[in-house]
Amino acid sequence: MKRISLFLFGLILLVWSAGAQTSREELLSHIELTAGNYANYPIPTGHITPAPKGYEPFYISHYGRHGARYMTGDKQYKRLTAQLDSAHRAGLLTPYGEDVRQRIIIAAADAKGRAGSLTPLGAKQHKAIAKRMFDNYPELMTKPLKVIANSSNSRRVVHSMEFFCEELKELNPSFDISMAADDEAQFYVRANRSIEVPKNETDGPLYDKLRAFKRKMLSGRPQMKAMFNDPDKARAFIDHYQFADDLYNVASDMYCLPELGLSFTDVFGDEGMIDAFRAYNASWCLWEGLMPGARKNYLMIYPLLQNFLDNASEMIASGGSGLRLRFGHDDVVLPFSYVLGFQESTGATDDMETLHQHFSIFRLIPMGANIQWVFYRKPRSKDILVKFLMNENETSIPVKTDCYPFYHWKDVEAYYRNIIKEANLTWQTR
């Protein structure tokens, strides 16, 4: 059986440059990044720009994806197990195919009854993010603060919130922490599907293009040739594209389970993993409406932006200090980063062959991905500053500033409230 080496596991905590383009050489050097949205959370750069003289942090507003998890369902395991068992009984498996089958059996047994559950690594990721928040902003985090946390009602997200908040409480027992996953929070911590998203004429052709691209990148033919002594007979009951897609999802999820000691990247080889990543990278870009010509599904994130703005205005008006934490999913973090205009989310193209060179989901939505707004003020001044973090790395927004990475809140608030106004959102009434 193929085992994940300690060296490879160490690379899971890779530091990458948040705004850099993605090259084939980078992916070949760090093949674990090809897991895409299954990629594990990177150690941030550690660079925290000192605030302008006299300013101190007083409020942090946060949205975080859950940590590393099991696949959200068992359909991949069920299909793979049934297909490989049938091939085994028919004598169609090569020795290598038998080896892969044994690994699938072990992985499927471990995943049974755990669909979507947070893994031990996922818990560690959130505790580490909380610890760095505490360490990076001691002027704020050593005070007796009110901490308000909400999450989606998904079990893995609730557990992520709990681990994050438990770590904060251990670091500062004076924190007054409230946690909830109530119905009210679902309005903004999830993509709000009550918002009408207008259809367009180019979205359909883009999906046709995506389907062809995915079948090209995940053809399954190399896997069929390697694992079956008669691929033509195996194709009688195995769709080679679906087979490769299932195997890629399993291979990616193994990065969330280092304690299992299994790897399936050899099933694809480095080039095959890169191709599979490119397929899913294009999928996410289109699904969320970030690709030119795509339906604007990111409009469903506007209630979250409204919540960030309103909560910040309330905190500023109160003159107090605190933490506002929200926990949810990758399909919120990704479009939210786009709506905010983060540099990491821009540059997408409808050229799916080259898209990964400009837009990479492993930089945006690894397990544990998060967005933070950090607010600063100084005595006897009405000027509030705010900076933006993508996965704890300072980033830019499309608003003019004379003190980057800090922005004047009055400019930021006006810019984002105008975006919401101009969207002219309509809501389903049924």
C-alpha positions in Angstrom: 0.0 0.0 0.0 1.0 3.5 -0.7 1.7 5.6 2.4 1.9 9.3 2.9 5.4 10.1 4.0 6.1 12.3 6.9 7.8 14.7 4.4 4.7 15.0 2.3 2.5 15.6 5.4 4.9 18.4 6.4 4.3 19.9 3.0 0.6 20.1 3.7 1.3 23.1 5.9 3.0 24.8 3.0 3.4 28.6 3.0 2.4 30.1 -0.4 2.3 33.6 -1.7 -1.3 34.6 -1.7 -1.4 36.7 -4.8 1.0 34.7 -7.0 0.1 33.1 -10.2 0.1 29.3 -10.3 2.6 27.6 -12.5 3.0 24.0 -13.5 6.3 23.9 -11.7 4.6 25.0 -8.4 2.1 22.3 -8.6 4.7 19.7 -9.5 6.8 20.8 -6.5 3.8 20.7 -4.1 1.4 18.1 -5.6 -0.8 18.3 -2.5 -2.1 21.6 -3.8 -3.9 19.7 -6.6 -6.4 18.7 -3.9 -8.0 22.1 -4.6 -10.7 22.8 -2.1 -9.6 19.7 -0.2 -6.1 21.2 0.2 -5.1 21.8 3.8 -4.8 25.2 5.4 -1.4 26.8 4.8 0.6 28.5 7.4 0.2 32.3 6.7 3.1 34.4 5.9 3.3 35.8 9.4 3.7 39.3 8.2 1.5 41.7 10.1 1.9 45.4 9.1 2.1 47.7 12.2 -0.8 50.0 12.4 -0.3 53.7 11.8 0.9 55.6 14.9 -1.7 55.8 17.7 -4.1 53.2 16.2 -5.0 50.0 18.0 -7.3 47.1 17.0 -10.7 47.1 18.6 -12.8 44.7 16.5 -12.4 41.7 14.3 -15.1 40.4 12.0 -14.5 36.9 10.7 -16.0 34.3 8.4 -14.4 30.9 8.3 -14.9 27.6 6.4 -15.0 24.4 8.4 -11.8 22.5 8.8 -10.6 19.3 7.1 -13.5 16.8 6.8 -14.6 13.5 5.4 -16.3 13.6 2.0 -19.9 14.8 2.4 -21.3 11.5 1.2 -20.4 7.9 0.6 -21.5 7.6 -3.1 -17.9 7.6 -4.3 -16.9 4.8 -2.0 -20.0 2.8 -2.8 -19.5 3.1 -6.6 -15.8 2.3 -6.4 -16.2 -0.6 -4.0 -19.0 -2.2 -6.1 -17.1 -1.7 -9.4 -13.7 -3.0 -8.1 -15.4 -5.9 -6.3 -17.2 -6.9 -9.6 -13.9 -6.6 -11.5 -12.2 -8.7 -8.8 -14.7 -11.5 -9.1 -14.4 -11.4 -12.9 -10.6 -11.6 -12.7 -10.3 -8.3 -14.5 -8.0 -6.5 -12.0 -4.3 -6.2 -12.5 -2.0 -6.6 -9.4 -2.0 -2.8 -9.2 -5.8 -2.7 -9.5 -5.9 -5.2 -6.6 -3.7 -2.9 -4.6 -5.9 0.1 -5.2 -9.0 -2.0 -4.3 -7.5 -2.9 -0.9 -6.8 0.7 -0.2 -10.3 1.7 -1.2 -11.7 -1.0 1.2 -9.7 0.5 4.1 -10.6 4.1 3.3 -14.3 3.2 2.9 -14.4 1.3 6.2 -12.9 4.3 8.0 -15.4 6.7 6.4 -18.5 4.6 7.1 -20.9 6.7 9.2 -18.7 9.7 9.1 -19.8 11.5 5.9 -19.1 15.2 6.2 -17.6 14.9 9.7 -14.8 17.1 10.9 -11.5 15.2 11.1 -8.9 15.6 13.9 -6.9 17.7 11.5 -9.9 20.0 11.0 -10.1 20.6 14.7 -6.4 21.4 14.9 -6.7 23.9 12.0 -9.3 26.0 13.8 -7.5 26.0 17.1 -4.4 27.1 15.3 -6.3 30.0 13.5 -7.7 31.1 16.8 -4.3 31.0 18.4 -2.8 33.2 15.7 -5.6 35.7 16.0 -4.9 35.9 19.7 -1.1 36.3 19.2 -1.4 38.8 16.3 -3.6 41.3 18.1 -2.6 41.2 21.8 -3.9 44.8 22.4 -7.4 43.6 21.7 -7.3 39.9 22.5 -6.1 40.3 26.1 -9.1 42.3 27.1 -12.4 40.9 28.5 -14.3 40.9 25.3 -17.8 39.9 24.2 -17.4 37.2 21.4 -20.5 36.5 19.3 -20.2 33.4 17.1 -22.7 31.9 14.6 -22.4 29.0 12.3 -24.4 27.1 9.6 -26.3 24.2 11.1 -24.0 21.6 9.5 -22.4 19.4 12.1 -18.8 19.9 10.9 -19.3 23.7 10.9 -20.7 23.7 14.4 -17.8 21.7 15.6 -15.3 24.0 13.9 -16.9 27.0 15.7 -16.7 25.1 19.0 -13.0 24.3 18.6 -12.2 27.8 17.5 -14.1 29.3 20.5 -12.7 26.8 23.0 -9.2 27.8 22.0 -10.0 31.5 22.5 -11.5 30.7 25.9 -8.4 28.8 27.0 -6.2 31.7 25.9 -8.4 34.3 27.6 -10.9 33.0 30.2 -12.4 36.5 30.6 -14.0 36.2 27.1 -17.8 36.2 27.2 -18.5 33.8 24.3 -21.9 33.0 22.8 -22.3 30.4 20.1 -25.4 29.6 18.0 -26.4 27.8 14.8 -30.0 29.2 14.8 -32.3 29.7 11.8 -31.6 33.5 11.8 -27.9 33.0 11.1 -28.6 30.7 8.1 -29.8 33.9 6.3 -26.2 35.1 5.9 -23.8 32.3 6.8 -25.0 30.2 3.9 -25.5 31.3 0.3 -29.0 32.8 0.4 -31.0 31.0 -2.2 -34.0 33.3 -1.7 -32.3 35.8 -3.9 -33.3 35.8 -7.5 -30.2 35.4 -9.8 -31.0 36.5 -13.3 -30.4 34.0 -16.1 -28.2 34.9 -19.1 -27.5 33.5 -22.5 -23.8 32.6 -22.0 -24.1 30.5 -18.8 -25.5 27.4 -20.6 -22.7 27.3 -23.3 -20.1 27.7 -20.5 -21.5 24.7 -18.7 -21.3 22.7 -22.0 -17.7 23.8 -22.3 -17.0 22.8 -18.7 -18.5 19.3 -19.2 -16.2 18.7 -22.2 -13.2 20.1 -20.3 -13.8 17.9 -17.3 -14.1 14.8 -19.4 -10.9 15.7 -21.1 -9.0 16.3 -17.8 -10.6 13.3 -16.1 -10.8 10.9 -19.0 -10.1 7.9 -16.8 -8.4 6.0 -19.6 -4.9 5.8 -17.9 -6.6 4.5 -14.7 -8.5 1.9 -16.6 -5.4 0.7 -18.5 -3.4 0.5 -15.3 -6.0 -1.2 -13.1 -7.8 -3.6 -15.5 -6.2 -6.3 -17.6 -9.1 -5.9 -20.1 -10.3 -2.3 -20.0 -12.9 -2.9 -22.7 -14.6 -5.6 -20.6 -14.4 -3.3 -17.6 -16.1 -0.5 -19.5 -19.2 -2.7 -19.8 -20.0 -1.7 -16.2 -17.7 1.2 -15.5 -18.0 4.7 -16.8 -14.3 5.8 -17.1 -15.0 9.5 -16.5 -17.1 8.8 -13.4 -14.5 6.3 -12.2 -11.7 8.8 -12.4 -13.8 11.5 -10.8 -14.6 9.3 -7.9 -10.9 8.3 -7.5 -9.8 12.0 -7.5 -12.3 12.9 -4.8 -11.0 10.0 -2.6 -7.4 11.0 -3.4 -8.0 14.6 -2.4 -9.9 13.7 0.8 -6.9 11.7 2.0 -5.1 14.9 2.7 -7.7 15.5 5.4 -6.9 12.2 7.0 -3.1 12.0 7.5 -3.6 9.6 10.4 -5.0 7.0 8.0 -1.7 6.8 6.1 -3.2 6.3 2.7 -2.6 8.0 -0.6 -4.2 7.6 -4.0 -2.2 10.2 -5.9 -0.2 7.4 -7.6 -3.4 6.4 -9.3 -3.1 9.6 -11.4 0.5 10.5 -11.2 1.6 14.2 -10.9 0.3 15.2 -14.3 -3.0 13.5 -13.8 -3.5 15.2 -10.4 -2.8 18.5 -12.0 -5.3 17.8 -14.8 -8.0 16.8 -12.2 -7.3 20.0 -10.2 -7.7 22.1 -13.4 -11.1 20.5 -14.0 -12.4 21.3 -10.5 -10.7 24.7 -10.5 -12.8 25.6 -13.6 -15.9 24.1 -12.0 -15.7 26.2 -8.9 -15.1 29.4 -10.9 -18.1 28.8 -13.0 -20.4 27.4 -10.3 -20.0 30.6 -8.2 -20.4 32.9 -11.1 -16.8 34.3 -11.1 -16.1 33.4 -14.7 -16.8 36.0 -17.4 -20.2 35.3 -18.9 -21.3 33.1 -16.0 -24.6 33.6 -14.2 -24.0 35.8 -11.1 -24.5 33.3 -8.4 -22.3 35.3 -6.1 -25.3 37.7 -5.6 -26.5 35.1 -3.0 -23.6 36.2 -0.8 -24.8 39.8 -0.4 -26.6 39.2 2.8 -23.3 38.2 4.4 -21.7 41.5 3.2 -24.7 43.4 4.6 -24.2 41.5 7.9 -20.5 42.4 8.0 -21.3 46.1 7.3 -24.1 46.4 9.8 -22.3 44.6 12.6 -19.2 46.8 12.1 -21.3 50.0 12.1 -23.0 48.9 15.3 -19.7 48.2 17.0 -18.2 51.5 15.9 -21.2 53.4 17.1 -21.1 51.7 20.5 -17.5 52.7 21.1 -16.8 49.2 22.4 -14.6 46.3 21.4 -15.3 42.7 20.5 -15.1 39.7 18.1 -17.7 38.7 15.6 -17.2 35.2 14.3 -19.1 33.3 11.6 -18.5 29.8 10.3 -19.7 28.1 7.1 -18.6 26.7 3.8 -16.4 27.0 0.8 -19.3 28.1 -1.4 -19.5 31.2 0.7 -15.8 32.0 1.2 -15.1 31.9 -2.5 -17.8 34.2 -3.8 -17.4 36.5 -0.8 -13.8 37.0 -1.6 -14.8 37.9 -5.1 -17.6 40.3 -4.0 -15.0 42.0 -1.8 -12.7 42.4 -4.7 -9.7 40.6 -3.2 -6.8 40.3 -5.6 -6.7 36.5 -5.2 -10.2 36.2 -6.6 -9.7 38.4 -9.7 -8.3 37.5 -13.1 -10.6 34.7 -14.0 -11.0 33.9 -17.6 -13.4 31.7 -19.6 -10.3 30.0 -21.2 -10.4 26.8 -19.1 -7.1 25.6 -20.4 -5.2 28.5 -18.8 -7.6 29.5 -16.0 -5.5 27.8 -13.3 -2.6 30.1 -14.1 -4.6 33.1 -12.9 -7.2 31.7 -10.5 -6.6 28.9 -8.0 -9.0 27.6 -5.5 -6.3 26.2 -3.3 -5.3 29.8 -2.5 -8.9 30.7 -1.7 -10.8 27.8 -0.2 -8.5 25.3 1.4 -10.0 23.5 4.4 -10.3 26.2 7.2 -10.3 29.1 4.7 -11.3 32.4 6.2 -11.8 36.1 5.7 -11.1 38.7 8.4 -11.7 42.4 8.7 -9.6 44.0 11.4 -10.7 47.4 12.7 -8.4 50.1 14.3 -9.0 53.4 16.0 -7.1 56.0 17.9 -8.1 58.3 20.8 -9.7 61.6 19.9 -10.1 60.7 16.3 -13.2 59.7 14.3 -11.1 58.1 11.6 -11.6 54.3 11.7 -9.2 52.1 9.7 -9.8 48.5 8.5 -7.6 46.0 6.9 -8.6 42.8 5.1 -7.1 39.3 5.4 -7.5 36.3 3.1 -6.5 33.2 4.9 -4.7 35.5 7.5 -2.6 37.2 4.8 -3.1 40.9 4.2 -4.8 41.6 0.9 -6.2 44.5 -1.2 -9.6 45.7 -2.2 -10.6 48.1 -5.0 -10.8 51.2 -2.8 -8.3 54.0 -2.8 -6.2 54.3 0.3 -3.2 56.4 1.5 -2.1 53.8 4.1 -2.2 50.3 2.6 -2.9 47.6 3.8 -5.2 49.8 5.9 -8.3 51.5 4.5 -10.4 54.3 5.8 -13.7 52.8 7.0 -15.8 55.6 5.6 -14.5 54.9 2.1 -14.9 51.1 2.5 -18.4 51.3 3.9 -19.6 53.7 1.2 -18.1 51.4 -1.5 -19.7 48.2 -0.3 -23.1 49.7 0.5 -23.2 51.1 -3.0 -22.4 47.7 -4.4 -25.4 46.3 -2.6 -27.6 49.2 -3.7 -26.6 48.8 -7.3 -27.3 45.1 -7.3 -31.0 45.9 -6.9 -31.6 42.4 -5.4 -35.0 40.8 -5.8 -36.2 38.0 -3.6 -38.3 35.0 -4.3 -41.8 35.4 -2.8 -43.0 31.8 -3.0 
